[in-house]
Every structure is written in structure tokens, then in C-alpha cells.
Amino acid sequence: MRTNMIEIRHLRHFQMLCRKGSFRAAAELLRISQPTLTRSIQRMEELLEVKLLDRRRSGVVLTPYGEAVLRHGERIVRDVRQMSQELEFIHQKDWVELTIGAGPIPAETLIGPVLGSMTERFPTLNLELRVEGWERLLRLLESGELHYLVEEIEATGLAHREGLAVQPLPPQPVVFCCSPKHPLMARQEVTLADLLQYPLALPRNLPRPFWQRHFPMLTEGPMVAGRRFIRFDHFLAVKPAIQGGQVLALTPQLSVHRELVAGQLALLRVVDMEPIQAHYGILSLKGRTAPPAAQQLLAAIEQQAKVVVREEPELYPC
């Protein structure tokens, strides 16, 4: 069985014959002679070493082998046709196909806000956005299923992973946020010890060295015992608890930028907490050819990150 020698024209001929049910009618639509069509089908049967159809007075009838070839052949012919169309679109710069992976925070705050302008600029934009955990997305990127991955690159170690090209984005402040009516907003000074008197919502997937460096009191010791913690994967799920109660949350500022501007959340300036920054970046495989318009999208994502950083000082209480 020499399936590798089957040609697309063989599949097209066989598909038309099955559709019309007779060699004469199929040959007319294909604009070839009936003997040419007969030889094409015979060649398929020789290569596959099976009988594809039976001839009867009423027309041709598929064998089980023929049914299998028709089923798979239709998909192959369709995929080849679509491939040809996409290549032509790309050649004419009319087709933009991108597959991007991102964690929940960058997907909502960096990619989401720029999609509207991108679809206006590129009417044929075909974008697939995958929102999952960074480890799963990294596997998809390295397997070639993603063009780009937008994620935190320092705490995750992605900035130093071999085989990846990294475009850093402007560092984002990591902040404690709360409801504007939270009791701590009345304090002139807030300390880390003050935070522990209230429920804390903390990212679940940050590595232990991050906590040991910045918040050692949250990793072990008597200060942790009996405290109320909410460990989250998706910050969006805990926003209502922050806005409507006394929960405090540690998060990159870009994840609450919209709520801060609208006055729905407020920032706490913690006097004994050293400044922390989240380092997001756009990752791709080294040496992979970028699709058309990719640079415009990456530039738009970078500009969106700059907006958050530029407005940071105005969002803290005086």
C-alpha cells in the first residue's frame, strides 16, 4: 500500500465520481475524458491495493475501502484548498492569523483592551487567544501551537529559558488593594502587621522564593497560624470579595487598573514593604517567522502596559 504516492488530483477525481455516481457525468464536470478518469481511479486502486468501488447498471457503488478513502479524501482536499487560500491571502497581506497564549491577568488587561483597534486595522484578523496557566501555555508555545505567550517572566523563570525570544514589557508595580471603605484607608500609616489583621487574597502559583524574599512572615511562623488566606489562580474571581468586604489582595497593579481609575478599589501604601515589580513579557520561539501584523499587535500590548505605569502615582491616596 503506497499511500504516499496518491496525488490530490486522484482524490478530486474520486470525490467527483462518488458525487455524480457515473464515470461519464464525473468526467464531464472535471473536463477530462472518461478513459482518463478511469485510469485515475485504477491508479488509486493499484497504489492502495484495494477495490474502491463496484460498477453496476445504476452507477458506481462504494466498497468499505472506498467509503474510508472518500471520508478522509474529502478532508484532505478541503484542507489543501484552505491552505492555498490562506497562502494567497498572506501573500497579498490580507490575512493575519495569530495564536496567543496568556495568563488571566495579561489576557484581560494587556491583550483585551487592544483587540478592538487591531480588528479595525486588520479586518481579516483571525486571532485565537488561549487563557490558561503559564506552564500549560509554555508547552503549547514550545510545541509550535502558539505564536506568542504573554506572561510574567521573572518569578516564573521564563526570562531565562533556553530557546525562547523575550520582549520585556514595562515593569508593573505589585500592590495591596482594598475597598475604598476599608478601615485601613483611614490610617495614616499601614504596616505588614496591620494587613494580617484582615483576610488576605494571595496568588497561588508564585514560587516559594518570592514569598521568602518579600513576605517571609507569610511562609512560616506564628504570624501565619490562624490567619485567613484566599489562594487564587484567577484574580477576577476574588475581585467582588475585595470590593464588597474587608479582603485585602496582593496583585499586579494592572489587574485592578480599571477599578482604581473608576474609584471602585483603592491602593494601600504599606510603609515597611519594599517595592515589588511584576515583570511581564512577550515570548516566542527563537527563529520562528512572525506572521504579518504581529509587530503592530506587540507594539499595542507594550503601549497598554505603559499606560498603567504612567498613571500609577495618581492612584495612591495623598
N, C-alpha and C positions, 0 to 999 in steps of 0.2 A: 504494500500500500504506500504510494508515493504522493501523499497529500501536499508536500512542499512544491510539487510541480503543477498543481492546479492554478489556473490563471483566473483573474477577475472576469474576463470575457466568458470563460466557461460557466461561471456561476450566473452571470447575467443571462446567458443563453438558456441555461437550465431553469432559471426562475421564470423567464418569459414563457417557456414551453409548459411549465406547470400552470401558469396563469391562464393560458389560452386553451390548453388541452389537446392541441394538434400541432404537428410539425409545420403544416402549411401556413396556418394563421400566425404562429410564432415567428416564422421566417419572414413573413411579410412585414410585421411590425419591427423586426430587427433590421430589416432592409438587407438581408443576406439570402442566399439561395437555400432551398430546402436541403440539398446534399451537404452544404457547408454546415448547417445546423446539425444534421445527422452525424457528421464526422466529429463535431464538437462534443456531442453527448457521448458518442462512442469513446472518444479520448478520455473523458471523465471516468467512464466505467473501467477503462483499461488501467488508468492510474490508481483508482480506488480499489480495483479488483473485486467489484460488486456489481450487481444488476440494479440500476436505479429505477427502472420503470418497465411496465408491460404494455405492449401495443394491443389495442382492441379496436373493434369497428367503431365504438363510440368515442374513441380517443385514447390518450395515454393514461395509465393508472400507476401511481407511485408504489414502489415496494417499501417495506420498512426502512431500507437503506436510503431510498430516495427521499422519504419523509424527513429523515435526520439531516441529509445534505441540504434540503430546502430550508429547514428551520435555521440551521447555522449559516447557510449561504446568504439568506436574506439579511441577517445581522451584519455579516462581513461586507456585503455590497453597500448597505446603508452607512456603515462606519467609514468606508472608503470615500463615499460621496460627501459625507460631512467633513472628513479630513481635507478633501480637495477644496471645499468651500471655505473652510477656516484659513487654509494656507493662502487662498486668493484674497480673503479679507485682510489678513496680516500684511500681505504684500502691498495692498492698497492703503494700509494704515487705517482701515475702517473697523478693525476687530481688536478688542482688548480683552484678554482673558487672564484673570488673576485669581489665585487661590491663596488666601492669607489666613494664618492662624494667630490667635491672640488670647490671652487670659481675659477674664471678665472685665477687669478694670480698664486695660488699654482698649479693649473692644468697644466699651461704652463711651469712654472719654476721649480717646485719640482717633479712633477709626470712624465711629458712628457719626460724629459731627461733620466729617469731610465728605461723606458718601454722596450727599445731595449735590454738591458742587461738581464732584467727579462725574456723576451720571449726566449732568448737564453738559460738561465739557466733552465727554465721550459717550454719545448716545448708544453705541453698541457695546458698552462695558458689560462684561459678563463676569461678575465677581462672586466668588464663594468665600464666605467668612466662617471659619471653624473656631468656636469658642469652647476651649477645654483647658485642662490643667497643662502646665508647661512641659511636663515630662512626656505626656502623650503627644503633644504637638511637636516636640523635638524629634520624636521617632518619625512622625509624618514628614517633617522637613528633611531629615536625613535620607528618607526613602524616596524623596523626589515628589511627594504628593502635595507639598506646599511650595509656593514660590517664596513666601516670606513668613517670618514669625516675629510678632511684636510682643515683647515680654521684658520683665525685669532681668537684667543681665549680670549683676554683681552678686547679689545674695544667692542667686541660683547657680552661679558659676558658669553661665552660658558665655560670658565675655571671653573666657579663656579656653573654650572648647575647640579642638582641632577641626579643621575642615569647614569652619563657618566664617563668613564675612560679617562683620559687625558694624553697623552705623549707629553710634550712640545718639541718643536724644538728650535734650537739656535735662539735667538732674531735677527731680521733683522732691520738694520738702515732704518729709513724713511727719504727720501731725496727730495730735489728740483733738478730737472734735466732740461736740455735745449739742444738746438742745440750747437755744439762746436763753431759755428759762431755767437752766440747770443751776443749782445752788452755788457751784464753784465759780460761776460767772460773776458773782458778787464779791469774790475775793480779789484783793489787790495782788497777792502772790499765790501761786499754786505750785505745790511740790509733788514729786512722785509718790510720796507717802500719802498725800491727800487723794490721789487718784485711786489708791487701793481701798478707800472707804466706799467706793461705788462699783457697780458691775462693770467689768472691762470686756470689750469685744476686741479680740486679737486675731490676726491672720494665722491660719493653721499650718500653712505649708512653708513658713520661713525656717531655715535651718537653725539648729541649736546654737551654733557660734554667734549668730546675730543676737539672740536673747542674752547670751552670756556676756557679750560685749556691751550692749546698750542697756539691758534691763536684767542684771543678774538677780535682783530680788524677785523676779517673776519665774525663775527656773528652779529655785530650791529655797529652803529655809522657812522659818516660822511665819514670815510675812505672807506666804502663799497659802498656808493652811487655812481652810475655811472660807477663802475668798471666792467671789462669784466671777467666773470667767465664761465667755462665749467664744469658742474657737470656730472661725468661719472659713469657708472656701470662697464663697461669693459674697462680697461686701453688700451687694444690692439687697440681700435677704435680711440684713440687720439694720438697714437704714431706718425703717419705721420704729424700731425699738429705741433708736437714738433720738429721733425727732420727737417721739411722744413720751419719753420717760427719762430716767436718770442714768442710762447706759452711756459710758464713755467708749470711744473707739480709736484705735491706732490704725492709721491708713495713709497712703499717699494722698497728698492734697488734691491731686487731680481727680480722685474718685468722688470728692464732695464739692468740687469747684462750683458746679451749678447751684447746689443748695446754699453754699456760702454767699454767693452773689445775690441770691434771692432772699437771704435772711432766714432761711429755714434751719440752718445749722450755724454753729459758731466754733471758733478755734480757741483752744486753751494754750496760753503761753506758759509752759512749765519751766520754772526758773532753774531747776537743777538737772535738766535733761539736755545733754549735748545735742547739737543739731544733727539730724539724720536725713539722709537723702536717699531716695529710690532712683536707681539708675536703669531707665528703660532704654531699649534699643531695638533696631530692626535687623533681624538676622536672615541670612540667605546662605545657600551653598556656594563655596568659592568656585569661581569658574563657570557658574551657570549663566546662560544668556538671559538677560532681563526681557520680559515681554514689553511690547510698546506701551508707552504712557506710564510705565512703572515709576519712573523718576518723578513725574508730576504728583503721583499719589504719595510717594515717600516724602516729598517736599511739603505736601499739605499736612501730613501727620506731624512732621517736625515743627511746622508753624503752629499747629494746635497745641503742642507741648510748650512752646514758648509763651503762648497766651496765659497759661496757668501760672508760670513762673513770674511773669511780668506783673501780674495782679496780686501776688502774694502779700506784700506789705500792707495793702489796703484792707485786707480781710481780717487782720487781728484787731481786737479791741484796743482802744487807746489806753 
